[in-house]
Amino acid sequence: MADYPARGNQLPPDGVMTHLDYTSYAHAILMRRLIGQPSYTTIYMDQDEVLRGAYTSAFDARIAFGRVGMATVQFQKLLDIDEKRRLSNTCKPRLRQLENMCGCRLELAISRKMAWDYAKLCATHSDWRKRWVPHPKDTINEPHRRIQYLTDNNRKNLEDIGWTFSGATLGPVDNYFMRIRRKLYYLERPIPSHSNANRLYYGYQAYDPKRVAQYLEIFRVYTN
């Protein structure tokens, strides 16, 4: 017998928890609708199998026709600020040397070097999961950055792949999330309490999930 909804087993009237997979796939489909029909789209993301599957599924036709490029970005998140600054300063002479060696402006030199590195990895590793290309430019926000290309259908121009690598960053979205965490107390990170065995204290959780959606909508409009 089907379990028909009744008073004892109906969905909550004000909201319901959904699996992350459903949310991610729905978000990717919404992004495809909002983007429209540009000639080319580049998508950068964290290393997350759910995100990769969602965007690959939502943009499958455009990927097949070479109109979408996707890459995963990784970087060291546990370094202190002094180490990050040291790495950022250390890479500057190497970048000048790379620029002089290639005889072109820095952005083009970086894209060419990363394209060459990717070509070498393709010749060495048949598994795309092992093709991580290090970015020669260390920044304070993204030290030891490395990129994995996700949409190589063996018909891509190596120069275009190099430009995808050189521009790979999660900086804009990380900055947006940081401002959300700091400005919207509903979404502030929980505070560990030493007097409570370091258990997390969720003192600012929303009493109604609709309020979170309303705050996020106002914040998005204000930011745009």
N, C-alpha and C positions, 0 to 999 in steps of 0.2 A: 504494500500500500504506500502511496505517496504521502509524505509528511506535510500535509496541507497547513499553511500558516493559520494560527489561531492565537488567542490571547496569551497563551503560555509559550509560544515559540516564534512569535513574529519578530521582525527586525526592529531595532530601536527607532523611535520616531525622529530623533534629532541627529542621528549620525551613526556610522558603523565603522569599525576597524576593517581595513582591507589589506590583503597581502601586498608586500612591496612590489612583487612582480606585476600585479595588475596595475598598480599606480604608475610604475615605470613605463609599461607598454602604452598606457593611455596618455601619459605625458609626451612620449615620442610621437604618437599619432597627432596630438594637438600641436606639437612643434612643427610637424610637416604641414599642417593646415595653415598655421600662422606664417610660416616662411613663404608660402606661395610657390611660385615657379621661377626662381632665379636660375641663371645659366649655370652657376656652380655654388656649392655649399661646402664649407669645411666645418667639421664637428670634432671638438676635443672633449675628452671625458676622463674620469678616474678609471683605474683598473678595477672594473666591476663587471662580472659576467652577465648580471641582469641588465645593466645599462647597455652593454655591447649587444646582447640579444634583442633588446627593445628597439634600439636605433637601427640595427641591421635589418630587422623585420619591417620597421616602418618605412625605411628609405631603400628597400631592396631593389625596386625598379630603377631608381635614380643611380644607385651604386652600379648596377649592371651596365647602364649607359654612360658611366664615367662622369656623372654630374655631381657626385657627392664623394668627398674624401673624409675619412674618419681616422683618428689616432688616439691612443691612450697615453696619458702623461703621468710620470712618476717623479718624485723628488724626495729628498731627505727632510723629514718633518721634525726630527728630534734633536737637531743641532742647536746650540745656543747662539745668541746674536753675534758674539765675537767670532765664532767659527764661520758663520755665514758671511760676515764682513771680510774675513781673511780670504775666503774662497772667491768672493766677488772681486777683490783687489788683485788676487793672484792671476785671474784669468785675463785681465786686461792686456798685459804684454803678449800673451798667446794670441789674442784676437787681432792685435796690431800686426803680429807676424803672419797670421793667416791672411789678413787683408793685403799685405805686401806680396805674399807668395802668389796669391790668385790674381793680383793686379786689377782689382775691382772693389766696389764699395762693400762694406762689411756685411750687410744683409745678404747680398748675392754670394759672397765668399762662404758664409755659414751654410746657405742652402746647398751650394755645390759640394762642400765637404761632407755634409750629412747625407747627400745623395750618393756620394762615393762610398761612404761607410755602409750605407744600406745595401748597395750593390754587392759589396764584399760579403755581408752577412747572408744575402740571398744565395750566393755561390757556396757558402759554407753550411748553412742550415736550411734544410727543406721544410722544417716546421716553423711557421710564421710566429709561433709563440716565443721563440728564442731570438727573434730579431729585434733587440732593443738597441736603439741608436743613442749614444750620449750626446747631449747638446753642449757645444763648446763654450757657451756663455752661461756662467753661474751668476744668478741674481740673489739678492738677500732673501727674497720671498720664495724662490725656488732653486735651492742649491742642489748640485748633483742631479740635474734634470736628465731624464732619458725618455725616449719616445718609442712607441710601438705602432707601426702602421697597420691598419685593420682592413683596408679595402683594396688590396692589390689584386687585380684580376688579370695580371700579366699583359694588360693592354695600356697601362698607365705610362705616361711620359716620365722618365726619371727626373727631369728638371722640375716638373710639377710636384712630384713626390718630395723633392728637396725643399720646395717652398712650404709644403705642408709641415715638414719636420722643423724648419727654421722658425716658424711662427707658433709652434705648439706651446701653449701655456694654459694654466687654470687660474691665472691671476684675477681676471675680471669676475669670474663666478665666486672665487674664494673671498674676494673683497666684498661682494654683495652679501654673501652669507655672514661674513663678519659683522657688517652693519646691521643685519637683521638680528643677530644674537645680542648686539649691544644696545640697540634702540627699542626692541620689542620685548618687554619683560616676560610676556607669555612664552617666548621662545629662547629665553636666556638659558645658558647651560646650568644644570643642577649643581648645587654647592655641596661638597663633601663636608660633613660635620665631624670634628675630632671628638666631640663629646658624645657622639653617637656611633662610635666604631667605624668612622669614615663612610658610613652609609650616606647615600645621596639624598639631599633635601630638595624636593620639588615645591618650593614655596610659592611660585608664581604661575602654576599651571592654570589654564583657562577653565572656568567653571562650565563653559559651553564651547564645544569645538567650532561652532559657527563664528565665534568672536575671533578666533585665529585666522580664519579665512577672510574676515572683514578687515582685520589689521593688515594682513599681507596685501590685500587689494589696494588699500590706501597707500601703503608703503611703495608698492610697484608704481602706482600713478605718480606719486611724489618724485620717485627716482627718475622716471621717464620725463 
